[in-house]
Amino acid sequence: MGRSWHAVAVWCGRLAWGLACCLQVALAAENGVTAKEIVLGQSAPLTGPAAEVGRDFQEGARTYFAQVNARGGVHGRRVRLLSLDDRYEPERTLANAQQLIWRDKVFALFGFSGTPTVLAALPAIREAGIPLIAPHTGASALREPFNRLIFHVRASYEQETDFLLRQLQGTGRLRVAVFYQDDELGRALLENLRQRAAVYGLTVVGSLPIARNTDAVDAAAEQFMQLRPDVVIQAVSYQPAAALILRMRAAGYLGGFSHYSFVGSHSLAARLKQGGVGTEITQVVPFPNKARLPIVYEYQKAVERQGGAGWNFVGLEGYIAARVLVEGLRRAGPQLTRAGLIRALESITPANYDGGGFSLHFSRNDHSGSDFVDLTAIGSGGRFIN
């Protein structure tokens, strides 16, 4: 009998050891996941003409990840964000995505910035079956058809368009011109503006393109002055947007300028100084300078603790995006897999996730995230008013 119990004990010990080994293998089997950390990959413009937007988003995200790591991480693992610079150039973004996935072997992709750039990376994302959380773009081409690998945290550009046109309709500014980036992003926004303008009683009196990552606006400014629109809607980044405004104001233009959230609000205001008064920008996150919502207060305090340079819209978006991703990691549990993360993120709804006043909704068939859109304007001294 003694020998029998001894044999059973030995067998149980070996079984327990085997199960522990299997669990350790399972925990470390997914790329980018070890016993101590979770590695995420980002491609964004960290240098070049759109760099300030990329760096602001990155800083906001790192601020939240730093908080999480200081509290012990997620299920004992620290979150590490590996960021590569793409200068807002699609070819570089694809190369970065391939490096992050196949060489660096990150667990998930996060915070890729820009429509043409993310579109360039899509083939690599699909091939690897790797999730991309919170791309910094509202393009419909990344939402339709539905892609289960991509989770959006911001409203779509179509929602921004409708909000902006409704505001213009209410002020009686009905003749609009469009200055757009000559790529997938700008052309899609121009087409959407043309389709939706008539719904709100507006007329698109003209449109002009500009190459991505340039700010040669003199010819466009001259043509817009001849068109005499009530408002110029700019679907470009902060450098050409600022250049056009300053050039047209110097030529005597008294109409308005409206922009999409991706312009980089604080970067635009910094370049315009007093010349930016009245310039309008749609936003997809709450006003970051006034703690009207818990999420804004949380963001402000986190930036202060990290010794950050200040608060801004893009930084708040990065912070919110990181917060959502970490919630998904928590819900996915200690045996972390990509499939588990996708299922966990799809479980987030306003009923079971406290977004601090910023509502998010995901499901198995809907990764749209947020419907939040607001409008701000640049006031005196480059300050924003809401």
C-alpha positions as CSV (number, residue, x, y, z in Angstrom):
1,M,0.0,0.0,0.0
2,G,2.9,2.4,0.9
3,R,4.5,1.7,-2.5
4,S,1.2,2.3,-4.2
5,W,0.7,5.7,-2.6
6,H,4.3,6.6,-3.3
7,A,3.8,5.8,-7.0
8,V,0.7,7.9,-7.1
9,A,2.5,10.8,-5.4
10,V,5.3,10.6,-7.9
11,W,2.9,10.5,-10.8
12,C,0.9,13.5,-9.4
13,G,4.2,15.4,-8.9
14,R,5.2,14.7,-12.5
15,L,1.8,15.7,-13.7
16,A,1.9,19.0,-11.8
17,W,5.4,19.7,-13.1
18,G,4.2,19.0,-16.7
19,L,1.2,21.2,-16.3
20,A,3.3,24.0,-15.0
21,C,5.7,23.7,-17.9
22,C,2.8,23.7,-20.4
23,L,1.4,26.8,-18.7
24,Q,4.8,28.5,-18.9
25,V,5.0,27.6,-22.6
26,A,1.4,28.9,-23.2
27,L,2.2,32.2,-21.4
28,A,5.3,32.8,-23.6
29,A,4.0,31.3,-26.8
30,E,2.5,34.5,-28.3
31,N,4.9,36.9,-29.9
32,G,5.7,39.9,-27.8
33,V,4.6,38.3,-24.6
34,T,7.0,37.2,-21.9
35,A,6.6,36.6,-18.2
36,K,7.7,40.2,-17.6
37,E,6.4,42.3,-20.4
38,I,4.1,42.9,-23.3
39,V,5.6,44.6,-26.3
40,L,3.5,46.8,-28.6
41,G,4.6,48.3,-31.9
42,Q,3.9,51.7,-33.3
43,S,4.7,53.5,-36.6
44,A,4.2,57.2,-36.6
45,P,5.7,60.5,-37.9
46,L,8.2,61.3,-35.2
47,T,10.3,63.5,-37.5
48,G,9.3,65.5,-40.6
49,P,6.4,67.9,-41.4
50,A,3.8,66.0,-39.4
51,A,6.1,65.0,-36.5
52,E,4.3,67.1,-33.8
53,V,1.1,65.1,-34.1
54,G,2.9,61.8,-34.0
55,R,4.9,62.8,-30.9
56,D,1.9,64.2,-29.1
57,F,-0.1,61.0,-29.5
58,Q,3.0,58.9,-28.5
59,E,3.5,61.1,-25.4
60,G,-0.1,60.8,-24.3
61,A,0.0,57.0,-24.7
62,R,3.4,56.6,-22.9
63,T,2.0,58.7,-20.0
64,Y,-0.7,56.2,-19.4
65,F,1.5,53.1,-19.9
66,A,4.0,54.6,-17.4
67,Q,1.2,54.8,-14.8
68,V,0.2,51.2,-15.4
69,N,3.8,50.0,-15.2
70,A,4.4,51.9,-11.9
71,R,1.5,50.0,-10.4
72,G,3.0,46.6,-11.5
73,G,1.8,46.4,-15.0
74,V,-1.0,44.1,-16.4
75,H,-1.1,40.7,-14.7
76,G,2.5,41.3,-13.6
77,R,3.7,42.3,-17.1
78,R,5.0,45.8,-17.9
79,V,3.8,47.3,-21.1
80,R,6.5,48.5,-23.5
81,L,5.8,50.6,-26.6
82,L,8.3,50.2,-29.4
83,S,7.9,53.2,-31.8
84,L,9.4,53.6,-35.3
85,D,9.5,56.8,-37.3
86,D,7.8,56.8,-40.7
87,R,7.9,60.6,-41.4
88,Y,4.2,60.2,-42.7
89,E,5.4,58.3,-45.7
90,P,3.5,55.1,-46.6
91,E,6.5,53.2,-47.9
92,R,8.2,53.7,-44.5
93,T,5.1,52.7,-42.7
94,L,4.8,49.4,-44.5
95,A,8.5,48.7,-43.8
96,N,8.1,49.6,-40.2
97,A,5.0,47.3,-39.9
98,Q,6.9,44.4,-41.4
99,Q,9.9,45.0,-39.0
100,L,7.6,45.2,-36.0
101,I,5.7,42.1,-36.9
102,W,8.4,39.8,-38.2
103,R,11.7,41.0,-36.8
104,D,10.7,42.6,-33.5
105,K,7.8,40.2,-33.0
106,V,5.5,42.6,-31.2
107,F,2.3,41.3,-29.6
108,A,0.0,44.0,-31.2
109,L,0.2,47.2,-33.2
110,F,-1.0,50.5,-31.6
111,G,-1.4,54.1,-32.6
112,F,-0.3,54.0,-36.3
113,S,-0.9,57.5,-37.6
114,G,-2.4,58.6,-40.9
115,T,-4.8,57.3,-43.6
116,P,-2.4,56.6,-46.5
117,T,0.2,55.2,-44.1
118,V,-2.1,52.8,-42.3
119,L,-3.6,51.7,-45.7
120,A,0.0,50.9,-46.8
121,A,0.5,48.7,-43.8
122,L,-2.8,46.7,-44.2
123,P,-1.4,43.8,-46.2
124,A,1.2,43.1,-43.5
125,I,-1.4,43.4,-40.8
126,R,-3.8,41.0,-42.6
127,E,-1.0,38.5,-43.4
128,A,0.1,38.4,-39.7
129,G,-3.4,38.4,-38.3
130,I,-2.1,41.0,-35.8
131,P,-4.6,43.5,-34.1
132,L,-4.1,47.2,-34.6
133,I,-5.6,49.3,-31.8
134,A,-6.4,53.0,-32.1
135,P,-5.1,54.0,-35.5
136,H,-4.9,57.8,-35.6
137,T,-7.3,58.2,-38.5
138,G,-11.0,58.3,-39.0
139,A,-10.9,57.1,-42.6
140,S,-13.9,55.0,-43.8
141,A,-11.5,52.9,-45.9
142,L,-10.3,51.4,-42.6
143,R,-13.8,50.8,-41.3
144,E,-15.6,49.5,-44.4
145,P,-15.6,46.7,-45.0
146,F,-15.4,45.7,-41.4
147,N,-12.0,44.4,-40.3
148,R,-11.9,42.4,-37.1
149,L,-8.2,43.2,-36.6
150,I,-8.7,47.0,-36.3
151,F,-10.2,48.8,-33.3
152,H,-11.0,52.5,-33.6
153,V,-11.1,54.8,-30.6
154,R,-12.0,58.0,-32.5
155,A,-15.0,59.1,-34.5
156,S,-15.0,58.7,-38.2
157,Y,-14.2,61.6,-40.7
158,E,-17.7,61.2,-42.0
159,Q,-19.0,62.1,-38.5
160,E,-16.7,65.1,-38.4
161,T,-17.8,66.2,-41.8
162,D,-21.5,66.1,-40.8
163,F,-20.8,67.9,-37.6
164,L,-18.8,70.6,-39.3
165,L,-21.3,71.2,-42.1
166,R,-24.2,71.4,-39.7
167,Q,-22.3,74.1,-37.8
168,L,-21.6,76.1,-41.0
169,Q,-25.2,75.8,-42.0
170,G,-26.3,77.3,-38.7
171,T,-24.0,80.3,-39.2
172,G,-25.2,80.9,-42.8
173,R,-21.7,80.4,-44.3
174,L,-22.9,78.4,-47.3
175,R,-20.2,78.8,-50.0
176,V,-17.2,76.6,-49.2
177,A,-13.9,75.8,-50.9
178,V,-11.8,72.7,-50.1
179,F,-8.0,72.6,-49.7
180,Y,-7.1,68.9,-49.6
181,Q,-4.1,66.6,-49.3
182,D,-3.6,64.9,-52.7
183,D,-3.7,61.3,-51.5
184,E,-6.2,58.7,-50.3
185,L,-7.1,60.8,-47.3
186,G,-7.7,64.1,-49.0
187,R,-9.5,62.7,-52.0
188,A,-11.9,60.7,-49.8
189,L,-12.7,63.7,-47.7
190,L,-13.3,65.9,-50.7
191,E,-15.7,63.4,-52.2
192,N,-17.5,63.1,-48.9
193,L,-17.8,66.9,-48.5
194,R,-19.2,67.2,-52.0
195,Q,-21.8,64.5,-51.3
196,R,-22.8,65.9,-47.9
197,A,-22.7,69.6,-48.6
198,A,-26.0,69.7,-50.5
199,V,-27.7,67.9,-47.6
200,Y,-27.0,71.0,-45.4
201,G,-27.7,73.5,-48.2
202,L,-24.0,74.3,-48.8
203,T,-22.2,74.6,-52.1
204,V,-18.6,73.6,-52.8
205,V,-17.5,76.4,-55.1
206,G,-14.0,75.0,-55.7
207,S,-11.3,72.6,-54.5
208,L,-7.5,72.5,-54.8
209,P,-5.0,69.8,-53.9
210,I,-1.5,69.9,-52.3
211,A,1.1,67.2,-52.2
212,R,1.5,65.4,-48.8
213,N,4.4,66.8,-46.6
214,T,4.7,70.1,-48.5
215,D,3.5,73.6,-47.8
216,A,3.7,75.4,-51.2
217,V,0.4,77.3,-51.0
218,D,0.9,80.5,-52.9
219,A,-0.9,79.4,-56.1
220,A,-3.7,77.8,-54.1
221,A,-4.1,81.0,-52.0
222,E,-4.4,83.1,-55.1
223,Q,-7.1,80.9,-56.7
224,F,-9.1,80.7,-53.4
225,M,-9.0,84.5,-53.2
226,Q,-10.6,84.7,-56.7
227,L,-13.3,82.2,-55.6
228,R,-14.2,84.2,-52.6
229,P,-15.7,81.4,-50.5
230,D,-17.4,82.0,-47.1
231,V,-15.1,79.3,-45.6
232,V,-12.1,77.3,-46.7
233,I,-12.3,73.8,-45.4
234,Q,-8.8,72.4,-45.0
235,A,-8.2,68.6,-45.2
236,V,-4.4,69.0,-44.6
237,S,-1.9,68.8,-41.8
238,Y,-0.8,71.8,-39.7
239,Q,2.1,73.2,-41.8
240,P,0.2,73.7,-45.1
241,A,-2.9,74.7,-43.2
242,A,-1.0,77.5,-41.4
243,A,0.7,78.6,-44.5
244,L,-2.5,79.0,-46.4
245,I,-4.2,80.9,-43.6
246,L,-1.4,83.4,-43.2
247,R,-1.0,83.9,-47.0
248,M,-4.8,84.5,-47.5
249,R,-5.1,86.8,-44.4
250,A,-2.1,88.8,-45.7
251,A,-4.0,89.2,-49.1
252,G,-7.1,90.5,-47.3
253,Y,-9.3,87.4,-47.0
254,L,-11.9,87.9,-44.3
255,G,-13.7,84.5,-44.5
256,G,-13.4,81.5,-42.2
257,F,-11.1,78.5,-42.1
258,S,-12.3,75.1,-40.8
259,H,-10.3,71.9,-40.2
260,Y,-10.5,68.3,-39.3
261,S,-9.1,67.0,-36.1
262,F,-6.0,65.4,-37.7
263,V,-4.6,68.9,-38.5
264,G,-2.9,69.0,-35.1
265,S,-4.7,71.8,-33.3
266,H,-2.0,73.1,-31.0
267,S,0.7,72.8,-33.7
268,L,-1.6,74.9,-36.0
269,A,-2.3,77.5,-33.3
270,A,1.4,77.8,-32.5
271,R,2.2,78.7,-36.1
272,L,-0.7,81.2,-36.5
273,K,-0.3,83.1,-33.3
274,Q,-2.7,86.1,-33.5
275,G,-3.4,85.3,-37.1
276,G,-5.4,82.3,-36.1
277,V,-8.3,83.9,-34.2
278,G,-11.6,82.4,-35.3
279,T,-10.0,79.4,-37.0
280,E,-12.2,76.3,-36.4
281,I,-11.2,72.7,-35.8
282,T,-13.4,69.7,-35.2
283,Q,-12.3,67.5,-32.3
284,V,-12.8,63.8,-31.5
285,V,-11.8,64.0,-27.8
286,P,-13.0,66.3,-25.0
287,F,-11.5,69.7,-24.4
288,P,-8.2,68.9,-22.6
289,N,-7.6,72.2,-20.8
290,K,-10.7,72.1,-18.6
291,A,-11.4,69.2,-16.4
292,R,-15.2,69.0,-17.1
293,L,-15.0,65.2,-17.4
294,P,-13.2,62.7,-15.1
295,I,-11.1,61.4,-18.1
296,V,-9.7,64.9,-18.7
297,Y,-8.9,65.4,-15.0
298,E,-7.2,62.0,-14.9
299,Y,-5.1,62.9,-18.0
300,Q,-4.1,66.3,-16.7
301,K,-2.9,64.8,-13.4
302,A,-1.0,62.0,-15.2
303,V,0.8,64.5,-17.4
304,E,1.8,66.6,-14.3
305,R,3.1,63.5,-12.5
306,Q,5.2,62.5,-15.5
307,G,6.5,66.1,-15.9
308,G,5.0,66.5,-19.4
309,A,5.1,69.7,-21.4
310,G,1.4,70.3,-21.3
311,W,-2.1,69.1,-22.4
312,N,-3.4,68.9,-25.9
313,F,-6.1,67.2,-28.0
314,V,-3.8,64.6,-29.6
315,G,-2.1,63.8,-26.4
316,L,-5.4,63.2,-24.7
317,E,-6.4,60.9,-27.7
318,G,-3.2,58.9,-27.2
319,Y,-3.9,58.7,-23.4
320,I,-7.4,57.4,-24.0
321,A,-6.2,55.0,-26.6
322,A,-3.6,53.5,-24.3
323,R,-6.2,53.3,-21.5
324,V,-8.6,51.3,-23.7
325,L,-5.8,48.9,-24.9
326,V,-4.8,48.2,-21.3
327,E,-8.4,47.5,-20.4
328,G,-8.4,44.9,-23.1
329,L,-5.2,43.4,-21.9
330,R,-6.6,43.1,-18.4
331,R,-9.8,41.5,-19.6
332,A,-7.8,39.0,-21.7
333,G,-6.3,37.6,-18.6
334,P,-2.8,36.3,-17.8
335,Q,-2.7,33.7,-20.6
336,L,-2.5,36.5,-23.2
337,T,-3.1,35.8,-26.9
338,R,-4.0,38.0,-29.8
339,A,-7.3,36.2,-30.2
340,G,-8.0,36.7,-26.5
341,L,-7.2,40.4,-26.8
342,I,-9.7,40.8,-29.7
343,R,-12.4,39.1,-27.7
344,A,-11.7,41.1,-24.6
345,L,-11.8,44.4,-26.5
346,E,-15.1,43.4,-28.1
347,S,-16.6,43.0,-24.6
348,I,-16.1,46.7,-23.8
349,T,-19.4,48.7,-23.8
350,P,-20.6,51.8,-22.0
351,A,-22.5,49.5,-19.6
352,N,-19.3,47.8,-18.3
353,Y,-16.5,50.2,-18.9
354,D,-16.0,53.5,-17.1
355,G,-14.4,55.8,-19.7
356,G,-14.4,58.8,-17.4
357,G,-17.1,60.4,-19.5
358,F,-15.7,59.3,-22.8
359,S,-18.1,56.6,-24.0
360,L,-16.8,53.6,-26.0
361,H,-18.7,50.7,-27.6
362,F,-17.2,47.6,-29.2
363,S,-18.8,44.3,-30.2
364,R,-18.0,41.4,-32.4
365,N,-19.4,43.2,-35.5
366,D,-18.6,46.8,-34.6
367,H,-15.2,48.2,-33.7
368,S,-16.1,51.9,-34.3
369,G,-15.4,52.8,-30.7
370,S,-16.5,56.5,-30.3
371,D,-19.1,58.8,-31.8
372,F,-17.7,61.9,-30.0
373,V,-17.3,65.0,-32.1
374,D,-17.0,68.6,-31.0
375,L,-16.0,72.0,-32.4
376,T,-13.3,74.3,-31.1
377,A,-11.9,77.6,-32.3
378,I,-8.6,79.4,-31.8
379,G,-9.0,82.6,-29.7
380,S,-6.6,85.4,-28.9
381,G,-3.1,84.4,-27.9
382,G,-3.5,81.1,-29.6
383,R,-5.7,79.8,-26.8
384,F,-8.6,77.4,-27.6
385,I,-12.2,78.2,-26.9
386,N,-15.0,75.7,-26.7
